[in-house]
Amino acid sequence: MGGVLQHRFRLAARQGYRNTDLLPRRDRRASTLARAMDRFPLTRAAALERLERFVPKAAGAYAARRNLVDPQGDHRNVSRLSATLRRRLIGEDEVVRTVLAAHRFDKCEKFVAEVFWRTYWKGWLEQRPQLWTSYLAECESLPVTPQVHAAMDGRTGIDAFDHWARELTETGYLHNWARMQVASIWIFTLGLPWQLGAQWFLDRLIDADPASNTLSWRWVAGLHTAGKTYLADADRIAAMTGGRFRPAGLAESAAVPEASPMPGRTPLPATQEIDPSQPTMVLITPEDCSLETVLPQLDVRAVAVADGMARNGWDRTALGDAAARASGHWQCPAAAGDIVALALRHDCKQIVTGLAPAGPVASELAALRKRLGERGVRLVEHQRDWDRQCWPHCGKGFFNLKSQIPGLLRSLDLLVKTAPNRTGESLGKDCYTM
Ligand SMILES: Cc1cc2nc3c(=O)[nH]c(=O)nc-3n(C[C@H](O)[C@H](O)[C@H](O)COP(=O)(O)OP(=O)(O)OC[C@H]3O[C@@H](n4cnc5c(N)ncnc54)[C@H](O)[C@@H]3O)c2cc1C
């Protein structure tokens, strides 16, 4: 492994995932961004349109076909909403509400539960943020060997793995079931460190997310649910890919990698109060790109765009879309640049932004809070009701949260009570019996 590449990889790890430019140039295709944006919406309007088109499939079709992986990369059995949900161009509540307006809960329960998986990982990591920092440190200390490089390039000789490695590079997306196989083969067949696999995904995924990614890799490795590993299996891969792949030589057993002891739980972040009487600047980061749909009535004088927190063109597209909407909503200018200077220029004593869970944006906000404090400006991170109500149930296993879903849907007011659904079927009382 060349020293330069090793250095780039370490730098990328140190920064969380700030800069995909750190990846080898020949791996990047100029058209990747444009093609991926077409298939994975990155504006709110495109996301709402995708959701609308996906809704009819969110019940029986999703339950039956969601794990089938099309080798041609046609992933229409799943919503492909993750890049927008991850940046909150639309909220989890909006997705769930729209789906429940069209289907009884018992019919679309599988899809709703998947949306809650994202919530689960975020809420879980938020209670053990040390895992994120120790993962970054481990990435830095691990050597990026030629074997790691061959795997990232799709040159292992394992057909399914190589195909998906190339798909990831070319599109920025992998189907969930393919992600599970790739992670499992990386860890158990190729014997590579899970941390470098997670770093690879984080650098390339259009929906790259510290919680879902790091914890999913740990889950596959058997580090999340003690001793429960996920072992890829050639027959299952053949079944899910319509017989296209049946890789030989996959590991037949899975030894859980060594890991430091699980850190104890830390309390969830306390609610930060917004002062509605203060002249306010709204700050848009890649963690929440539809603040105008959730913030209370405020005296907003300006919108700032945290373009320095964008790690790639996908983030920048989402931020640009969010800025245009926010500026229109609050009828005020939107600008990028030095955030402290922008706040002072607009005489704002308060900056309101979306709560950033463990990850690079949270670290940047912590540094910004300090700089703002020195100039007498308060930074308030607004926590969405969804997170506030769901995260307390995310400290243990997913099934603990899952059992709370019906109650959470009720308390988040997501069950549509009277409207007939799209097939004309009235949503009777029974649809609340979950
Ligand atoms: C090793 C590995 C790494 C992953 N890394 C990421 C990541 O960096 N970012 C990311 O957003 N997801 C990650 N996932 C989760 C999942 O693969 C993607 O969210 C999903 O494939 C997105 O496609 P979709 O929107 O079509 O999903 P759908 O099947 O349509 O599901 C709807 C929504 O539910 C949520 N969801 C579905 N499955 C999961 C899941 N297993 N975990 C968490 N949320 C889920 C997503 O928000 C998704 O958009 C990872 C999974 C694995 C196994």
The ligand as an ORCA input file, in Angstrom:
! r2SCAN-3c Opt
* xyz 0 1
  C     -23.314     -2.898      6.721
  C     -24.427     -1.898      6.590
  C     -24.155     -0.549      6.498
  C     -25.185      0.385      6.391
  N     -24.874      1.718      6.308
  C     -25.883      2.624      6.231
  C     -25.587      4.011      6.151
  O     -24.432      4.451      6.173
  N     -26.630      4.869      6.032
  C     -27.918      4.448      6.007
  O     -28.832      5.277      5.880
  N     -28.224      3.138      6.122
  C     -27.247      2.223      6.221
  N     -27.555      0.898      6.307
  C     -28.979      0.513      6.436
  C     -29.713      0.181      5.135
  O     -28.924     -0.659      4.335
  C     -30.102      1.420      4.302
  O     -30.719      2.388      5.109
  C     -31.103      0.988      3.206
  O     -30.504      0.040      2.375
  C     -31.530      2.184      2.419
  O     -32.264      1.823      1.287
  P     -33.787      2.223      1.164
  O     -33.980      3.644      1.486
  O     -34.271      1.758     -0.158
  O     -34.438      1.342      2.297
  P     -35.926      0.799      2.508
  O     -35.865     -0.677      2.558
  O     -36.879      1.396      1.553
  O     -36.260      1.268      3.983
  C     -36.880      2.523      4.272
  C     -36.019      3.313      5.208
  O     -35.854      2.610      6.432
  C     -34.527      2.822      6.939
  N     -33.832      1.527      6.972
  C     -34.097      0.435      6.246
  N     -33.267     -0.584      6.598
  C     -32.467     -0.092      7.556
  C     -31.407     -0.644      8.326
  N     -31.032     -1.907      8.204
  N     -30.775      0.159      9.215
  C     -31.152      1.446      9.377
  N     -32.170      2.015      8.681
  C     -32.802      1.258      7.789
  C     -33.849      3.782      5.987
  O     -34.027      5.093      6.446
  C     -34.612      3.553      4.693
  O     -34.563      4.659      3.825
  C     -26.533     -0.065      6.407
  C     -26.806     -1.431      6.499
  C     -25.761     -2.334      6.583
  C     -26.101     -3.807      6.687
*
